[in-house]
Amino acid sequence: SKTWAKNVDLEVRKWLRIGLGLSKNTNQHIFYTSIDTGGLGVFELSRDVDAALVCSGVRMLNSKDTFVRDVAGASLRDTCAKRTGNDAASFETSFRWVSLPPDMGDAARGDISSFWVKVRNARRNLDDLVSLAAPSFDSPPKLLIKGSNGAPAGIRQLRSKFAEVHLRELSSLKDQGKTANACAQSRESISWLRNSVGLRDREWRFALNARTNSLPVRAVRGKHRGYSGN
């Protein structure tokens, strides 16, 4: 469930902020950027749901089990027929229908709940990252990563792409993006994220806040009585 996954993502960020001493204004992209580029390397489950749906659909259509492949193809054609009004749609036409945005190619025959409708919506959510290669005479249907010269897409590959998207979003920020750019260019400056030997817990948390440019320096006066400095 996409709703369930989003709620889990929200709870994970909430408790990581508490456990790692991160301030509330810490941008969420930091959680999903890879450790190698200065993030925390957490998987975003709501994106994983989309990736799993699309990858599962393509795997079923390419299954070595003839029964699984036939059932998947028949259900795809049936869903396409009900949504488009084209009862004679071929498998190739039905597969291309999955690639269309949800508001295109549908006839006014009422909506239906189907695995393939979910796959279509998930592919739309991943539109900037993946493309579907329609089957041909000598080639099965494929899920490809855009801009990767025909590299096949799987959940592992897509997770790395998700991390790259979050890094770009983080780097574009006016404030916290400065340290993201610096850390991405110098891996040595973030080696302590993986290996914290020699650092106490509070020192590690301080370094993490400094790295995210979210140290609550103005809150110090409110926590320590008698402190009047800036």
Salt bridges, closest charged atoms under 4 A:
ASP36 OD1 - ARG194 NH2 3.04
GLU44 OE1 - ARG47 NE 3.02
GLU44 OE1 - HIS166 NE2 2.74
ASP48 OD2 - ARG159 NH2 2.67
ASP50 OD2 - LYS2 NZ 2.99
ASP78 OD2 - LYS82 NZ 3.37
ASP87 OD1 - ARG109 NH1 3.65
ASP106 OD2 - ARG83 NH2 2.60
ASP106 OD1 - ARG120 NH1 3.00
ASP111 OD1 - ARG83 NH1 2.97
ASP127 OD1 - ARG123 NH1 3.12
ASP127 OD1 - LYS146 NZ 3.85
GLU164 OE1 - LYS161 NZ 3.68
GLU203 OE2 - ARG200 NH2 2.92
